[in-house]
Amino acid sequence: MIAADTIAAVATPPGEGGVAVVRISGPDARRILTRIFEPIGGWRGGPCPRHMVYGRVMLDGRPVDDALAVYFSGPRSYTGEDAAEIHGHGGWTAPRQTLEAALAAGARMAAPGEFTQRAFLSGKIDLSQAEAVMDMVSASTDSAARVAYGQLSGRLRRRVEAARGALLHALAGIEVTIDYPEDDLDAPVAQESAQRIDAIARDLEELLATAQAGRIYREGVRCAIIGRPNVGKSSLLNALLGEDRAIVTDTPGTTRDTLEAEIDVHGLRVVVVDTAGIRASADPLEQMGVERARRAVSAAGLALFLVDGTRPVSDEDRALYREVAARPHIVLRSKLDAAELSERAVSEAFPGAPLVSLSAKTGEGLDELERAILDVCAGGAVLPGEALMSNVRHIDAVRRAHRELKEALVTLRSGIPLDLATPGIRAAWHALGEVTGGTVDEDVVRHIFAHFCVGK
């Protein structure tokens, strides 16, 4: 699909920086580039595709920046159409003036995600790869970037398209049997189709099994530290961060508000929230802190429940534990360097809960805690080299396809007419097409790209 107009935008973040890139894409990209950029020594026949040249950006007949420019002839460009990039100085003024020059020469301002949307519409990438572009931009850990790159490189697309191709093959066999009933092929075709669809359903099950780890690595997890006053919550936050972020005193009730910070746990982005100690109190400020602590725990994907290792487990500990027992959690025996409370006593008080003993003072047990966080949140997953699903839209589509195929299998194995299985198989094929964009609604496409940043 070739766009009728030409767009331009600054593709790099605003503010001070060494280099800023202005992108231009569309049928007039070449003309606009030659009008606003003067190479040292002239164009000498016009821009040579994929060759970068040095020169000056011109606005209203005057030079505004020294820069490098490169022209891409469609379809050998990111968007699949004629495109150009001007690499000039960073900052606020130079990129803005270069963009102004492009707009004055006939381009219009690009909408959020419009460059990537044009790449999708021209067939350069599928929709899952387009979404991975934004995931790459927003990745805050190496593992999140690896998940995004796996999708960007087409791993998910290849697996989904293989399943869709196999479904079409199964449909073709069934429809031939329906068209030629006199050949009496219902039973063998039903058996063959059932085997093929069962294999596809099992492959989708394997793909769905990656969803929890994929989403966790893509989105990260909020982790709330909870416990009675003075059990070592703020000390634990400081130890995880490797710096004194939270105030630590021996006075119970020091923490009145939630304090959060981000850490990288073996590639998993974890936002750790330090909360006020939860206890009954007549102090209005402390009561507000306790209420905020409870809200933080409710919003968290994981609770770290601290028990003071220097004291016996109390009734208050047991009552507070009931507030986290139904959600993902890890029990921590704190103050290991001075502990008098045994691990066995903690295990008996909170049976079945993952348990880690640690000392925020010495750092002992912190590595074990990080491994436990990874195990509880992502099943201890080591990122695979194959497809990994991390996008809610993809997960929903594959889940619907799997459900339709399981229902179709029941039909194929029941001995009832084969044509009753075809609607479910077609529905599964259509659902899988939503992942790559082959069968997705235009409104969905617009919604996806509206969440991109300008310039991508």
HELIX and SHEET records of a PDB file:
HELIX    1   1 ALA A   29  ILE A   36  1                                   8    
HELIX    2   2 THR A   93  ALA A  104  1                                  12    
HELIX    3   3 GLU A  114  LEU A  121  1                                   8    
HELIX    4   4 LEU A  127  SER A  138  1                                  12    
HELIX    5   5 ASP A  142  LEU A  152  1                                  11    
HELIX    6   6 ARG A  155  ASP A  179  1                                  25    
HELIX    7   7 PRO A  181  ASP A  183  5                                   3    
HELIX    8   8 ASP A  186  LEU A  208  1                                  23    
HELIX    9   9 ALA A  211  GLU A  219  1                                   9    
HELIX   10  10 LYS A  233  LEU A  241  1                                   9    
HELIX   11  11 PRO A  284  ALA A  299  1                                  16    
HELIX   12  12 ASP A  315  TYR A  321  1                                   7    
HELIX   13  13 LEU A  336  ALA A  338  5                                   3    
HELIX   14  14 GLU A  343  ALA A  349  1                                   7    
HELIX   15  15 LEU A  366  ALA A  378  1                                  13    
HELIX   16  16 VAL A  392  SER A  414  1                                  23    
HELIX   17  17 LEU A  418  LEU A  420  5                                   3    
HELIX   18  18 THR A  422  THR A  436  1                                  15    
HELIX   19  19 GLU A  442  ALA A  450  1                                   9    
SHEET    1   A 7 PHE A  37  PRO A  39  0                                        
SHEET    2   A 7 VAL A  53  LEU A  59 -1                                        
SHEET    3   A 7 ARG A  62  PHE A  72 -1                                        
SHEET    4   A 7 ALA A  83  HIS A  89 -1                                        
SHEET    5   A 7 VAL A  19  SER A  25 -1                                        
SHEET    6   A 7 ILE A   7  VAL A  10 -1                                        
SHEET    7   A 7 ARG A 108  MET A 109  1                                        
SHEET    1   B 6 LEU A 259  VAL A 265  0                                        
SHEET    2   B 6 LEU A 268  ASP A 274 -1                                        
SHEET    3   B 6 VAL A 221  ILE A 226  1                                        
SHEET    4   B 6 LEU A 302  ASP A 308  1                                        
SHEET    5   B 6 HIS A 329  SER A 334  1                                        
SHEET    6   B 6 LEU A 355  SER A 357  1                                        
END                                                                             
